[in-house]
Amino acid sequence: MRELSYSGTVARDLRALPKAHLHLHFTGSMNAHTLSDLATEAGVQLPETLREAVAADALRLPANERGWFRFQRMYDAARAVVRSEAAMRRLVHEAARADADEGSRRLEIQVDPTSYAPFVGGITPALEIVTDAAREASAITGVEIGVIVASSRTRHPLDARTLARLAVRHAGDGPGEVIGFGLSNDERRGTTSEFGPAFRIAARAGLLLAPHGGELLGPDHVAEVVAHLHPDRLGHGVRAAEDPALLDRIVADGIGLEVCPASNVSLGVFSTAEQVPLRRLLTAGANIALGADDPLLFGSRLLAQYETARHVHGLTDAELAELARGSIRASRASQTSRTAMLADVDAWLAA
């Protein structure tokens, strides 16, 4: 299927463009129907603010601590309905099917097992449920799934070390195995350097390092994350565009950027999608992987991010193909899988 591009010419189907999805959170991957189902099963009354945000399909919050507090309250309320192994498995399978429907060949999903541990017997069973479900979903959908264990800035750095060791014990390159370690939640919380030991544990085991940075806070924070956590990829990183020298360093160091336009606008980092500095980052040579972040609250999945790149930022099909290549190159897919996916991107562009 083809559609009219921003210029009025016939454009290639973005759904058919092979791509990798590298920034998706476990709870945030949930769809509205599943949220309602699980709330009913768990006997949980969803807050009106959460129901309204999901129904509106486009959350809008200010980029300050009050805005983040409101977002986190809604996210916590959604997470509170995931109270069983069956619910956790459902989320993984549905995320994989959604990605498959949108042309994603590779999904690297982030999960903090601490959040689900009370319902399934601890952090180890919680992670093993996710990895096992990811293996199953990979086989069923054809989407390769890797798991990133994400620690939280809101908890003690020693907790991050515990999670890093857990991630190392489940590390591997096969479908469903742990391929990376991250750090998420409010960038204004915690001291970045204190999470360095956890990242060194993960690095010694060869895990991908993918902390969040440079969305709520500016380039100084990005520089801090780069200096102390030595990332392979930055979750978001868009604020690096405000410092050309820093951006040049990120490009030179080969640090990938997981850019999530919808969440940037929903969290008030930018007022409109046009203000997201996607083209500026691309012009600087950044290796970018578009991501959906938390589609439950931000209202759009992976395909919509590519549609924004086309219709809002005016990217040509050749540029969109290069975006998809960037996501594949930044992934932890095997060389064999990367080669196959990149060849399919070339075929999409040649069609």
N, C-alpha and C positions, 0 to 999 in steps of 0.2 A: 504494500500500500504506500502511496505517496501523498504529500500534502503541499499546499502553497507555502513557500518560504516568506520571510519578512519582505523580500524584494518583489514578491509576486510570481517568482519562477517556481517550477516544480521541484520539490526537495525530496531527498531520500527519507525513508521511514526511520525515525529515530528509535523506534521500538526494535527494529531489526539490527541496529548498530551494536555489535558486541562490545561489552564494557565490563569493568570490574567495579564493585561497590565496596568502598573501603571505610565508610563512616556511617555506621548504623548501630544504634543502641538497642539492646535486647528488649526492655520494656517499651521504649519508644517506637519499636517496629510494629507494635500491635495495631490492629485496625479497630474501628469503632464498634463493629458487630461483636468482635471477640471481647472487647472491654465490657460490653453490656452482658454478654453471656457469662463471663467469669465472675462479674460482680454478683449476678443472680445466684450462681452456684456457690459462691462464698458467703452469701448473705450480707454483702457489703453495700451500703447506701453511697452512691457516688455523689460527691459534692456538686452543687448546681454550677459552680464555676467551671468544673471540669467538663460537665455535660455540655455547657454552652460553648466552651472552647472547641470541643470536638465537633459539635454540630456546625459551628461557624466556619470550620475548615480553614481558618486563617487567624491564628493567635497574634495579637499585637500588644507588646509590653514595652515599657521604657527600659533603656539600657542602664539601669541603676540597681542598687541592692533591693529596693522595693520590687522592681520588676522581676528580678531573679527569684526573690522570695515567693512571689505569686506563681511563677513557673514551677519552682521546686515543689510547692504544695500540691499543685495539680499532678506533677510527675509522681510524687510519692503516693498520691491517692490512686493513680493508675497502677503503680507497682503493687499496692496492697491487695489487689484482686488476684495476683499470681501466687497461689498458695498451695500448689500441689505439683507433683511430677508431671501429671497429665497436662496441666496448664502450661508448664515450662516447655514441654515437648510440642504442644500446639503452637506456641509462639515461634519456635524455630522452624517448624514445617511451613507455617504460613508466610514467614519472612522469605524463605527459599522460593516458595511458589510465586510470591509477588515479584521477586527479583527475576525469576525465570520468565514471567509474563512481560517484563520490561527490557529483555535483552541482556540482562546481567549474566555473565558466565562465571563470575567469581564473587563471593560475598565473604567479607571479613567482619564478623559481628562482634561487638563489644559487650561484655557482661561482667558485672560485679557479683560474684556468687554470694557475698556476704548478705545481700538483700534478700535472698531466697532461702538461706541456710536454715532459719528457724522452722521452716515447713517441711524440710526433707532430710533433716538429720545432720546438718553441718555444711561447711563450705566445700569440702571434698565431694560429697554426694551431689551438691548443687551444680558444681562444675561438670562432674561426670555425666549428669543428666543432659546438660547442654551439649557436651561433646558427642555423646552417643546419639542424641537426636540429630545433630548436625551431620553425622556419618550417614544416618538413615535418609535424611532429606537430600543430601548430596546424591545418593544413589537413585532416589526417586525422581528428582527434578533435573539432574544433570548440571546443577549449579555447584561448583566446588565451594565448600565452606571451610574457612579457617576461623578460629576463635581467638579473640584478644581479651585477656583478663585485664579489667580496668579497676584500678584502685581509685579512691576518692580523696580529694583535697580536704574534705570536711572531717576526715578521721585522722588518727595519729599516724605519723610516718612509719611506726613499727607495724601497724596493720598492713601498710603497703608492702613491707618486707615479707610478711607472712603470705600475702597473695602472690608476690613474685616467686617465692619458693614453690607455692602450689602450681603456678603456671609452668615453672621449669619441670616439675614432675610429670606434667601432661604435655610436654612439648613434642612436636613432631611435624612432619611435612604432609602427612596424609589427610584425607577428608575428615573434618571434624576435630582435628587435633589443634592444640594451642600453638599459635604462630607468633603471638606478640603480647606485649605488656603495655598498659596505658595508664593515664592519670586524668580524671575527669572532674566534673562539678565546677563550682564557682571559682574562676581564676583568681578572685580576690582573697580567697581563703588559703590558709596554710603558707608555709615558707618553702619555696621551690627547692632550694638547696637541700632541705631536710629529706626530700624524697629521692635524692641522688643514690643513696645506698641500695634502695629497692631496684632502681634502674640498673645499677651495676650488677646485681644478682641476675637480672634478666639478660643483660648484655653478655655476661660470661657464658650463658647457655645458648647464645646465638639467637635469642628471640628478637623480633622486630620491636623497636621502641617507638611508641606512638602516643605521646602525651598531648593533651589539649593545650592550646596557647594562642594568644593573638586574636581573640574574638571580642570578649568583653573588655580586655585591656589592650593597650597599644604596643608599639614596637619595643619599648623598654622591657615589657614582660616577655615578648618573644625572645629577645636577646638573652634574658635570664634563663628561660627554659632551654634554649640551645646550649648555653654555657654549662648548665648543671645537669641536664638530663640527656644530652647528646642524641636527640631524636633522629630516627630514620624518616619519620613522617611527623608532621604537625597536624593535630586535629584543629581545623580551621586555618589559623595563620594568616588570615586576610589582612590583618592590621600591619603586617610587615610591609605592605605596599606604601605605608606612610614614611618609610625610611629607606630610600634607594640603596644606601650602602649595606644595610642589613639584608635587604632583599637580594642584592648581588651575592652576599655571602651565603645565603640559603641556597641560591641557585648553584653556586660554585661547590658547595658541600653536598649537593645532590639530595637535599631534604625535600621530600614530597609534601604537598599541601592538600589536605582534605577539605575542600571548599564546599560549604553548604549554604547556598544563597537563600533558601527559604528560611532557615533558622536565623540567619543574620538579620533579616527583615523582621521576623516575628519577635526577636529579642531586642529590637530597637537599635541594633548596632548601626544599621543604615535605615533611612526612612523609606526608601524604595529599592526595588530590585535593580534599577538602573545605577544606583550608587555603589553597588557591590563591585570592587575593583578587579573584576575577572579579566578584562582585556589588558589592564595594566600589568597584572601578574603574568599573563601569557607573553606579553611583549618583552618582559624582563627575562623570559626563558624558564619560568618556574614549571616544575612537573606537577600538574594538578590532577586530582581525582575528585570529581563531583560526588557529593554524598547527600543523603536525605536526612541524616541525623536522627530526628524523632518525628517521623511522619504522623504519628497519632496526634500530636499537638501542633505541628507546623503545617499540616494540611497537604503535603505533597510528597510523593515518593521519588525514586531516582529519575524516572523518565521525565518528570516535570522539571528537574534541574537542567536537563539537556534542552528541554523546550525553552526554558528561560534563557539559556545561553544562545539559542538560535534567534528567538523572537525579540528578546530585550536587549541583548548585547550584540546582536547582528553577526554572530559567527557563521561563517560559510560551512558547507558540508566538509570541506577539507580541514578546516579548523576544528570542527566537531569530531572528526575522525582522529585528529591529533590529541584532543582531550581524552578520547577513549583509549588511545594508545598510552597516554600518560597514566591513566588509572591502572592499566595492565602492567606497565613497567614498575609502578610503585607497589604492586601487590606482592605477596609472598607465594604466588603460584609457581609451580615448577617450571623449569626452562622449557620443557616439552609443551606444557599447557600455554605458556606465554607465546611461544612461537606459533602455535595453532590459532590462538585468539588474535594475535597481530595479523596473521595471514587473512583471517576472516574480516578484520577491519578493512584491510586493503581491498578485499573482494566487495565489501559494502560500498566503498568509495568508487570502485571501478564500475559498479553496476549502472 
